[in-house]
Amino acid sequence: MAKEAKTNAMRFLEKNKIAYTEETYDEKEFTDGVHSAEILGHDPDRSFKTLVAVGKSGEHYVFVIPVALEVDFKKAAKAVGEKNVELIHVNDLTKLTGYIRGGCSPLGMKKNFKTVIHSSCLDYDKIYISGGRVGLTLELDPKDLVKVIRAEVTDIVMD
């Protein structure tokens, strides 16, 4: 069997000497994060999705939240000092980040965007995030993730 090609996310972690494990599943197209977690037998509370948004200022931001939850746009805007934020159009995702829908990782994007991770990540020793392509999940220590991407950690989901 051919060795899996490294993604930008994996290279980013290795360059920064961050330990991770990778898991793959056979998925040819985007599926939601809850379904991905179920396929791998992961707790959806420990599985995080990456959302990319644009603020009123035109700046872009990354929000990382548990897959089963919804971002609270008021809390998210406040966390990044914006009046409001909205998700970017899916057609703009690859051009902006280098990743496709369902394979967007908060690691190794084309640019370093201000990133906010939901505070529940710190409830766990390990969390799961996208590895940078559909069907690839990375498990790592959330404290390492926060440190390596200089993320803010706060509550950004709907109650």
Number of C-alpha atoms within 10 A of each C-alpha: 3 4 5 8 7 12 16 19 22 22 13 17 18 12 9 11 11 14 13 15 11 14 13 16 12 10 12 8 12 14 14 12 20 19 14 25 20 12 14 13 9 15 14 19 19 23 26 27 23 24 21 23 21 18 19 12 11 10 13 21 22 22 27 25 26 26 23 16 16 12 20 14 18 16 18 27 20 13 17 20 12 17 13 17 25 17 17 16 10 11 10 13 18 15 11 14 19 17 22 19 20 21 23 25 30 29 24 21 18 13 11 15 18 15 22 26 26 20 16 17 25 16 11 12 12 17 24 27 29 26 27 26 21 22 21 21 25 21 19 19 17 21 16 17 19 17 10 15 17 14 20 17 19 15 18 25 20 11 8
